[in-house]
Amino acid sequence: MSETPPEAPSIRPWTLWVPIIMIALAGVITYNWLVYLEKKSREEEAGRPPYIHRAEGDLILTERDGRTVRLSELRGKVILASWVFTRCPRGCAGVVGKLKKLAEEYAGRDDVHFICFALDPDDTPAMMSSFADQVGIPKTAPFWFVNGDAVKIESFMTRQLKFRPTQVMPEKDRLSPEDKYMHDLRVVLLDHLGNVRRMADLVNVDPEVAGYWDRQLRLDLEYLFKEKAKAERVKTTEVKQP
């Protein structure tokens, strides 16, 4: 008596369609994730402050309290720098006032620092301290008012931070005997790596322009804080890897 051959197992529809559906679903998820990453990258790129110049070198300076400081002490911090002189009858007090407001807004952070470079070699620490007191910036704030070798400061400010060179104010245009200089009133923003990322005209004579830079500088600061935090996370991950 011959044996009946076993029947071939029937193929159930769901055994075919489930893998196909899973593969299709994985493809959709992957596609949507790539679209999201691309969109996020475009948004980050749109808000990224430009790279203007990499500031190199160091400076030995005298701070308003008389102590000697070096720019290298601020390595790893986001920096806002300006060029002032204490007897300026024009926009210096306005620039420092804008920076003071920013310093107050970010008082809780330890990764941002403000520097006012004195362009007048006659500005002593006592004069810089008095100027800062008049504007209302306490000595405990992360805020330096510094002076030093005039030639080295001029070179650093123009070549590294890209400020416009200072010029002597013609006597006929002076508002007072102390109105000696025409100088760049913009504020320079540097990231934690020392790159110049923005030059903001916070005291432009046009209120709309000044307002634009006021808003833009805050956006730039927030971006650089996030950029720095991201770089630190990547660095920490790399250190932890065997």
Backbone torsions as a table, in degrees:
resi	resn	phi	psi	omega
1	MET	NA	122.6	-175.3
2	SER	-79.5	144.9	179.1
3	GLU	-79.9	142.8	176.8
4	THR	-79.3	123.8	-179.0
5	PRO	-61.8	142.8	-179.3
6	PRO	-63.1	144.9	179.0
7	GLU	-73.2	140.8	176.7
8	ALA	-66.2	136.8	-178.8
9	PRO	-60.4	135.3	179.1
10	SER	-74.7	143.6	179.5
11	ILE	-90.2	118.1	179.8
12	ARG	-82.7	139.8	-176.5
13	PRO	-54.9	-38.6	-174.2
14	TRP	-68.2	-25.3	179.1
15	THR	-70.3	-21.6	175.5
16	LEU	-87.4	-42.4	-171.9
17	TRP	-78.9	-31.1	-178.4
18	VAL	-60.4	-49.6	177.9
19	PRO	-61.0	-39.3	179.9
20	ILE	-62.7	-43.8	179.5
21	ILE	-63.5	-41.4	-179.2
22	MET	-64.5	-41.9	178.9
23	ILE	-64.2	-43.4	179.3
24	ALA	-63.8	-41.7	179.5
25	LEU	-63.8	-42.0	178.2
26	ALA	-62.5	-38.2	178.6
27	GLY	-64.5	-41.9	179.2
28	VAL	-64.2	-44.2	-179.8
29	ILE	-62.8	-44.2	179.5
30	THR	-62.7	-43.1	179.8
31	TYR	-62.0	-47.6	-179.1
32	ASN	-63.4	-36.4	178.7
33	TRP	-66.4	-41.6	178.2
34	LEU	-65.6	-39.4	176.9
35	VAL	-62.6	-41.9	179.1
36	TYR	-62.4	-45.9	-179.7
37	LEU	-63.0	-40.1	178.9
38	GLU	-65.1	-42.3	178.8
39	LYS	-64.1	-43.6	179.3
40	LYS	-63.3	-39.9	178.7
41	SER	-63.4	-41.3	178.7
42	ARG	-64.3	-40.5	180.0
43	GLU	-65.4	-41.9	178.7
44	GLU	-65.6	-40.1	179.7
45	GLU	-64.0	-39.2	-179.2
46	ALA	-65.7	-32.8	-178.1
47	GLY	-94.3	0.7	-175.1
48	ARG	-77.0	125.7	174.7
49	PRO	-63.6	142.7	-176.6
50	PRO	-68.8	156.4	172.1
51	TYR	-90.3	111.6	-176.8
52	ILE	-93.6	-43.5	-177.0
53	HIS	-168.5	149.5	174.9
54	ARG	-95.6	114.5	-179.7
55	ALA	-77.7	124.8	-178.8
56	GLU	-115.4	160.6	173.8
57	GLY	92.5	176.9	-177.2
58	ASP	-136.0	162.1	176.5
59	LEU	-135.9	139.5	170.5
60	ILE	-97.9	124.5	-170.8
61	LEU	-133.1	163.2	174.6
62	THR	-109.4	123.6	-178.2
63	GLU	-86.1	168.1	-174.7
64	ARG	-62.5	-22.4	178.0
65	ASP	-89.0	4.9	176.5
66	GLY	93.0	-9.7	-178.5
67	ARG	-81.2	156.2	177.1
68	THR	-87.9	130.7	179.6
69	VAL	-129.5	161.9	176.3
70	ARG	-126.5	146.0	177.2
71	LEU	-60.4	-32.6	-177.9
72	SER	-62.1	-18.2	176.9
73	GLU	-64.6	-21.6	-176.5
74	LEU	-97.3	8.4	-179.2
75	ARG	-57.6	133.8	-179.3
76	GLY	94.6	-3.4	179.0
77	LYS	-105.9	154.0	169.0
78	VAL	-79.7	131.7	-172.2
79	ILE	-124.0	139.5	169.2
80	LEU	-116.2	123.2	-174.7
81	ALA	-121.9	145.1	176.3
82	SER	-141.0	167.3	-177.9
83	TRP	-118.6	119.5	-175.2
84	VAL	-138.4	166.9	162.4
85	PHE	-141.3	145.9	-163.5
86	THR	-66.6	-25.1	-177.1
87	ARG	-103.4	19.4	-178.9
88	CYS	-65.6	124.3	178.3
89	PRO	-91.4	7.1	-175.2
90	ARG	-109.0	-109.6	-169.0
91	GLY	-102.6	1.6	-174.4
92	CYS	-61.4	-44.8	-179.9
93	ALA	-62.7	-35.0	177.7
94	GLY	-65.6	-42.0	177.7
95	VAL	-61.2	-49.3	-178.3
96	VAL	-64.8	-35.1	176.2
97	GLY	-61.7	-40.3	176.4
98	LYS	-63.8	-42.3	179.5
99	LEU	-67.5	-36.2	177.0
100	LYS	-59.0	-44.1	-179.9
101	LYS	-61.7	-41.8	177.3
102	LEU	-63.7	-42.5	179.6
103	ALA	-60.5	-36.8	178.2
104	GLU	-69.8	-38.1	179.6
105	GLU	-65.4	-34.6	-176.8
106	TYR	-109.3	29.4	-176.6
107	ALA	-62.4	-24.1	-178.5
108	GLY	-82.1	-3.1	-176.6
109	ARG	-100.4	145.4	176.7
110	ASP	-109.1	9.9	-177.4
111	ASP	-113.7	21.5	177.2
112	VAL	-134.7	141.9	-178.1
113	HIS	-142.8	149.2	-178.7
114	PHE	-117.0	138.6	179.3
115	ILE	-134.5	129.8	170.4
116	CYS	-112.0	114.0	178.3
117	PHE	-87.9	127.1	177.9
118	ALA	-79.4	123.0	179.3
119	LEU	-86.6	-15.6	179.1
120	ASP	-93.0	116.4	180.0
121	PRO	-63.0	-16.1	179.0
122	ASP	-82.4	-6.4	178.6
123	ASP	-74.3	109.6	-179.6
124	THR	-84.9	165.4	175.0
125	PRO	-55.7	-38.8	179.3
126	ALA	-63.7	-40.1	179.1
127	MET	-67.7	-40.4	178.3
128	MET	-66.3	-38.6	178.6
129	SER	-64.9	-42.6	178.4
130	SER	-63.7	-40.4	178.6
131	PHE	-61.8	-46.4	179.8
132	ALA	-63.1	-38.6	178.7
133	ASP	-64.2	-39.9	-179.7
134	GLN	-64.0	-36.1	178.6
135	VAL	-77.3	-22.3	177.7
136	GLY	97.2	30.7	179.9
137	ILE	-102.9	112.8	-177.6
138	PRO	-69.5	156.4	-179.5
139	LYS	-67.8	-18.3	179.9
140	THR	-82.1	-9.6	-178.7
141	ALA	-72.9	152.4	176.2
142	PRO	-74.5	66.9	-167.4
143	PHE	-144.0	112.1	177.8
144	TRP	-99.7	139.7	165.3
145	PHE	-116.4	113.2	-168.1
146	VAL	-127.8	152.8	172.8
147	ASN	-138.7	169.0	-179.0
148	GLY	178.2	-152.7	179.2
149	ASP	-61.2	117.6	-173.6
150	ALA	-61.0	-40.6	-178.4
151	VAL	-66.3	-43.8	-178.9
152	LYS	-67.8	-38.9	178.5
153	ILE	-65.6	-45.0	178.7
154	GLU	-58.5	-43.8	-179.5
155	SER	-64.6	-44.5	-178.7
156	PHE	-65.1	-43.6	-176.6
157	MET	-66.3	-38.7	-176.5
158	THR	-86.9	-40.5	-176.1
159	ARG	-84.6	-37.6	-175.6
160	GLN	-96.1	-45.3	-178.6
161	LEU	-93.2	-8.0	173.2
162	LYS	68.9	27.2	169.4
163	PHE	-70.4	153.7	173.3
164	ARG	-71.0	145.2	-179.6
165	PRO	-61.3	148.1	176.5
166	THR	-75.9	144.6	176.6
167	GLN	-126.8	153.1	176.4
168	VAL	-75.2	132.4	179.4
169	MET	-73.9	125.3	176.3
170	PRO	-57.4	140.7	-175.8
171	GLU	-57.4	-36.2	-178.0
172	LYS	-67.3	-19.7	-177.7
173	ASP	-101.1	0.8	-175.4
174	ARG	-75.6	137.8	177.3
175	LEU	-82.1	-21.0	179.4
176	SER	-160.5	167.6	177.6
177	PRO	-58.3	-25.8	-179.0
178	GLU	-85.5	-5.9	-177.6
179	ASP	-80.6	72.9	-167.7
180	LYS	-95.5	-18.1	-169.3
181	TYR	-129.5	143.3	163.6
182	MET	-103.2	122.8	-175.1
183	HIS	-146.0	164.4	-177.5
184	ASP	-71.1	123.3	-179.3
185	LEU	-98.9	6.6	178.7
186	ARG	-73.7	163.6	176.1
187	VAL	-110.2	133.2	179.6
188	VAL	-101.3	132.8	178.4
189	LEU	-108.0	124.7	177.7
190	LEU	-115.9	141.3	176.6
191	ASP	-82.2	-179.4	-174.4
192	HIS	-68.9	-10.6	178.0
193	LEU	-99.7	0.7	178.8
194	GLY	89.2	15.3	177.2
195	ASN	-87.1	133.2	172.7
196	VAL	-73.1	120.2	-174.2
197	ARG	-114.4	-16.2	179.7
198	ARG	-162.9	147.4	171.2
199	MET	-124.2	107.8	-170.7
200	ALA	-106.5	129.8	-179.0
201	ASP	-95.3	77.1	-173.1
202	LEU	-72.3	-19.9	-177.9
203	VAL	-118.2	32.7	175.4
204	ASN	-57.1	145.1	-177.8
205	VAL	-65.2	-22.9	176.5
206	ASP	-86.2	115.0	-177.6
207	PRO	-57.3	-34.6	-179.7
208	GLU	-67.8	-40.5	178.2
209	VAL	-66.3	-45.5	178.7
210	ALA	-60.2	-41.2	178.3
211	GLY	-63.9	-38.5	177.8
212	TYR	-59.9	-48.3	-177.8
213	TRP	-68.0	-31.8	176.9
214	ASP	-60.7	-45.7	179.6
215	ARG	-70.9	-42.9	-176.5
216	GLN	-63.7	-38.9	-178.9
217	LEU	-64.2	-36.4	177.4
218	ARG	-67.7	-40.5	175.6
219	LEU	-61.9	-41.7	179.5
220	ASP	-63.7	-41.9	179.3
221	LEU	-61.3	-46.6	179.6
222	GLU	-60.8	-39.8	179.4
223	TYR	-64.1	-45.0	-177.7
224	LEU	-67.6	-33.4	175.7
225	PHE	-63.5	-43.3	178.8
226	LYS	-67.1	-40.7	179.0
227	GLU	-60.6	-43.0	178.6
228	LYS	-65.2	-44.1	179.5
229	ALA	-62.6	-39.9	178.8
230	LYS	-64.3	-42.5	178.9
231	ALA	-63.3	-37.5	179.4
232	GLU	-68.8	-37.5	177.7
233	ARG	-64.7	-43.3	178.9
234	VAL	-62.3	-42.9	179.9
235	LYS	-62.9	-42.1	179.2
236	THR	-64.1	-40.7	178.3
237	THR	-63.2	-42.9	-179.7
238	GLU	-64.4	-36.9	179.7
239	VAL	-68.1	-36.9	-177.7
240	LYS	-72.9	-25.4	-178.7
241	GLN	-69.2	137.7	-177.9
242	PRO	-67.2	NA	NA
